[in-house]
Amino acid sequence: DVVVVATMSPHSIKQQEKNKDGDRPIYSQADRVKFLSSIKGTEHIVVFDELNCRNVIQTLKPDFYIKKDKDLLRQIVREECDLVKSLGGNIIIATDDVGYSSTKLINYIRNIYQT
C-alpha cells in the first residue's frame, strides 16, 4: 500500500476561496508540502491545479479517500466521493477535532491588530 496526499495549488485555493476574503493560501505551497510530508506514513504528495481533485482520483483510483466531515457539505466533495465509490474505493470521514482553521487564524490575527 502507498499513502498519497493530494493538496491544492495556490492557484486552485485562490479560485475556490474567491468568495472569501482573498487571504488564502496563508502558507506557501512549499510549506504545505513540507508539513504534509511530515505526516507519518505519507509517501507521496500530489499538488493539483484544478478546483477539484477528480483527475487525481481518476488517475490514482484510491482504495481509500479521506475527507473532513465539514467538507462533505460541499457539492464538489460529494461528487469526488461518488467518483471514488464508482471506482471501487471507500470513503473515510475524519472529524475536525483539532480545530485548525485558516479562517479562525486569520480572524484571530485581525482581532489582535485592530485599532
C-alpha positions as CSV (number, residue, x, y, z in Angstrom):
1,D,0.0,0.0,0.0
2,V,1.1,3.6,-0.7
3,V,-0.1,6.7,1.0
4,V,-0.6,9.7,-1.3
5,V,-1.8,13.0,-0.1
6,A,-3.3,15.4,-2.7
7,T,-3.3,19.1,-2.0
8,M,-4.5,22.1,-3.9
9,S,-2.0,24.5,-5.6
10,P,-2.1,28.2,-4.6
11,H,-4.0,29.0,-7.8
12,S,-6.7,26.5,-7.1
13,I,-7.1,27.6,-3.5
14,K,-7.5,31.2,-4.6
15,Q,-10.1,30.1,-7.2
16,Q,-12.0,28.1,-4.7
17,E,-11.8,30.7,-1.9
18,K,-12.7,33.7,-4.2
19,N,-15.9,34.2,-2.2
20,K,-13.9,34.6,1.0
21,D,-11.6,37.4,2.0
22,G,-8.8,36.6,-0.5
23,D,-6.2,36.0,2.2
24,R,-5.6,32.4,1.2
25,P,-3.4,30.4,1.0
26,I,-1.7,31.7,4.1
27,Y,1.1,29.1,3.8
28,S,3.2,28.7,0.7
29,Q,2.9,25.6,-1.4
30,A,6.4,24.5,-0.3
31,D,5.5,24.9,3.4
32,R,2.2,22.9,2.9
33,V,4.1,20.1,1.1
34,K,6.7,20.1,3.8
35,F,4.0,19.8,6.6
36,L,2.1,17.1,4.7
37,S,5.3,15.2,4.1
38,S,6.0,15.1,7.8
39,I,2.8,13.1,8.5
40,K,3.8,9.6,9.3
41,G,3.3,7.1,6.5
42,T,3.0,9.7,3.8
43,E,4.9,8.5,0.8
44,H,3.9,11.0,-2.0
45,I,2.4,14.4,-2.2
46,V,0.4,15.4,-5.3
47,V,-0.3,19.1,-5.9
48,F,-3.2,19.7,-8.3
49,D,-4.1,22.9,-10.0
50,E,-7.8,22.3,-10.6
51,L,-10.8,23.3,-8.4
52,N,-11.3,19.7,-7.5
53,C,-9.2,16.5,-7.5
54,R,-11.3,14.4,-9.9
55,N,-8.3,14.0,-12.2
56,V,-6.1,12.8,-9.3
57,I,-8.8,10.4,-8.2
58,Q,-9.3,9.1,-11.8
59,T,-5.6,8.6,-12.2
60,L,-4.8,7.0,-8.7
61,K,-8.1,5.1,-8.2
62,P,-7.7,5.2,-4.5
63,D,-8.8,2.4,-2.2
64,F,-9.5,5.0,0.5
65,Y,-10.4,8.7,0.3
66,I,-10.4,10.7,3.5
67,K,-12.3,13.9,3.9
68,K,-13.1,16.1,6.9
69,D,-16.7,15.9,8.0
70,K,-17.5,19.6,7.3
71,D,-16.1,19.3,3.7
72,L,-18.9,16.8,2.9
73,L,-21.3,19.8,2.9
74,R,-19.8,21.0,-0.4
75,Q,-21.2,19.6,-3.6
76,I,-17.8,19.3,-5.2
77,V,-16.6,17.0,-2.4
78,R,-19.7,14.9,-2.7
79,E,-19.0,14.5,-6.4
80,E,-15.4,13.4,-5.7
81,C,-16.7,10.8,-3.1
82,D,-19.2,9.5,-5.7
83,L,-16.3,9.1,-8.2
84,V,-14.2,7.2,-5.6
85,K,-17.1,4.9,-4.9
86,S,-17.7,4.3,-8.6
87,L,-14.0,3.2,-8.9
88,G,-14.4,0.7,-6.0
89,G,-12.9,2.9,-3.3
90,N,-14.1,3.6,0.2
91,I,-14.8,7.0,1.9
92,I,-13.4,7.7,5.4
93,I,-14.9,10.6,7.2
94,A,-12.4,12.4,9.6
95,T,-13.7,14.7,12.3
96,D,-12.1,18.1,12.8
97,D,-11.4,17.5,16.5
98,V,-8.1,19.5,16.4
99,G,-9.9,22.7,15.4
100,Y,-7.3,24.0,12.9
101,S,-8.9,26.6,10.6
102,S,-7.4,29.2,8.3
103,T,-10.4,31.3,8.8
104,K,-10.1,31.2,12.6
105,L,-6.4,32.0,12.4
106,I,-6.9,35.0,10.1
107,N,-9.7,36.3,12.3
108,Y,-7.6,35.9,15.4
109,I,-4.8,37.9,13.9
110,R,-7.1,40.6,12.6
111,N,-8.7,40.9,16.1
112,I,-5.3,41.3,17.7
113,Y,-4.2,44.1,15.4
114,Q,-7.5,46.0,15.1
115,T,-7.2,49.5,16.4
